[in-house]
Amino acid sequence: MCVGVPMKLIDIDYPFGVAEAKGVRRNVGLQLLPEDEIRVGDYVIVHVGFAIEKIRKEEAKEIWRGLEEVLRIMEEEDA
């Protein structure tokens, strides 16, 4: 199973950037997104180190709620 993580772009030096989620920063490749369509502050889905899709802030929050629920359930099963 592959999981893309929503992250906020905090720095862009195209074709690379820095994205942040939950206090964790990662260098990301931006080559899969048009340079003129992304800005600092945008939310993107990051998969294997690459931003693969630009999303709305509301979508990022919704995805994180789902991921956190999955993690909670997994922790309960391990206990």
URFEN-V518743 format. One record per pair of residues at least 4 apart in sequence whose C-alpha atoms are under 6 Angstrom apart, sorted by the first residue. I is the first residue (numbers start at 0). J is the second residue. D is the distance in Angstrom with one decimal. If there is no record, write none. Layout:
# URFEN-V518743
I_J_D + I_J_D
This chain:
# URFEN-V518743
3_44_5.6 + 3_45_5.2 + 3_46_4.6 + 4_44_5.3 + 4_45_5.1 + 5_43_5.6 + 5_44_4.4 + 5_59_5.3 + 6_18_5.6 + 6_19_5.3 + 6_20_4.9 + 6_42_5.5 + 6_43_5.5 + 7_18_5.2 + 7_19_5.2 + 7_40_5.9 + 7_41_5.7 + 7_42_4.4 + 8_17_5.9 + 8_18_4.3 + 8_39_5.1 + 8_40_5.3 + 8_41_5.6 + 9_17_5.7 + 9_18_5.5 + 9_39_5.2 + 9_40_6.0 + 10_16_5.3 + 10_17_5.0 + 10_39_5.8 + 11_16_4.2 + 12_16_5.6 + 14_29_5.0 + 14_30_5.3 + 15_27_5.8 + 15_28_4.7 + 15_29_5.2 + 16_26_5.8 + 16_27_5.3 + 17_25_5.6 + 17_26_4.5 + 17_27_5.8 + 18_24_5.6 + 18_25_5.4 + 19_23_5.4 + 19_24_4.3 + 27_48_5.0 + 27_49_5.2 + 28_49_4.5 + 29_50_5.5 + 31_51_5.9 + 42_53_5.9 + 42_54_5.5 + 43_50_5.9 + 43_52_5.4 + 43_53_4.3 + 43_54_5.5 + 44_50_5.5 + 44_51_5.7 + 44_52_5.3 + 45_49_5.3 + 45_50_4.3 + 45_51_6.0 + 63_67_6.0
